[in-house]
Amino acid sequence: EAFYKRLPKIELHAHINGSISTESIEELLAKNQEKGRPQPDIEALRQWKAKVENGEQMTLDGCFDMFKLIHQLVDNSEAVAIVTRNVIREFAEDGVKFLELRSTPRDVPETGMTKRSYIEAVLSSIKQCKEEGSDITVRFLLTIDRGRDLQTAHETVQLAREYQATSDGVVVGIDFSGDPNKNDARQYIPVLQEARKSGLKLAIHVAEIPNVAENLSLVQLPPDRIGHGTFLQPEVGGSEELVETVGKLRTPIELCLTSNLVGQTVKSFDIHHFKYWYERGHPCVICTDDKGIFATSLSQEYQIAASTFNLTREQMWELSFGSIACIFADDETKDRLRNLWAQERSKLQ
Ligand code: 5GP
């Protein structure tokens, strides 16, 4: 695993609150104590983490219960800033050189947090890490939660447009996620198209559960990247048309092995759809999704992919290098990263 930690990596699918580490949880609890704030009961989160670390499989619904708990803990701008700062440091420590974070702006009237102060807390931590000279470039996608209404989605796009213009290029796009059992994703398509018209990139969760009609509309958008894509193939409840559309467009897919196993949308690593898309030569990016609640790291995900599918270190290097083409950044940034990879390669031998 030391090799995969040293390997320079790209992380493109990381939800900030789902990436919260145990250390961050402790730090936030201590902060509450210090400030005499009420402590949320996070016993269920502790138990969940212990089970996942023990290799137990959970459910996708269970994941969403954990997000609710984490949101009770991360309910003020200072907490958002702390979690973001720690998440960036943790990814940097794991050998990630380019990181796209995503998060749902929330307001919590009781603590005075607004969607704007939420976004600014994230941006301030990204800036702080940069000023500290962290060896990692960070970008930010604003999340539209499909569990919330259209008006909220519309507001998120407005905020993304505003911060796209004022964040020094840090806000680059929109993530569409949230509980896939909630609402019909097709109703959000006009809002997503509106975002794209403004030059925002689109990373869209697609086919986390089988639903051919909905997924077809989403892949035809088309997104700039697909999150998960678990049920695209006909043999798992998708369709030929879905696979052909994604294949022809070569829409990169963000693949999160442990996440899908813990959420039980994939029953074992060896049948993970990474294999299908990788073997077709399709653009694939290995990601963590929620390293906190899935008790993983990006280097561990690389290690799992390599050992499950018998991939050589050379192939894993190519996978990481190939991910540069899928980032939401200009050619100059991509070239800079490719040069960095070339330098790191000589050190890896
Ligand atoms: P946050 O946006 O609060 O930083 O991160 C947690 C949120 O990300 C969750 O409430 C959920 O909306 C979204 N999320 C995290 N992981 C997943 C996932 O695996 N699938 C989907 N659909 N949404 C997720």
Residues whose N, C-alpha, C, O or C-beta is under 5 A from the ligand:
A	BS01	5GP	H15 I16 N17 G18 F67 R102 S103 T104 T143 D145 S177 G178 D179 P180 H205 D290
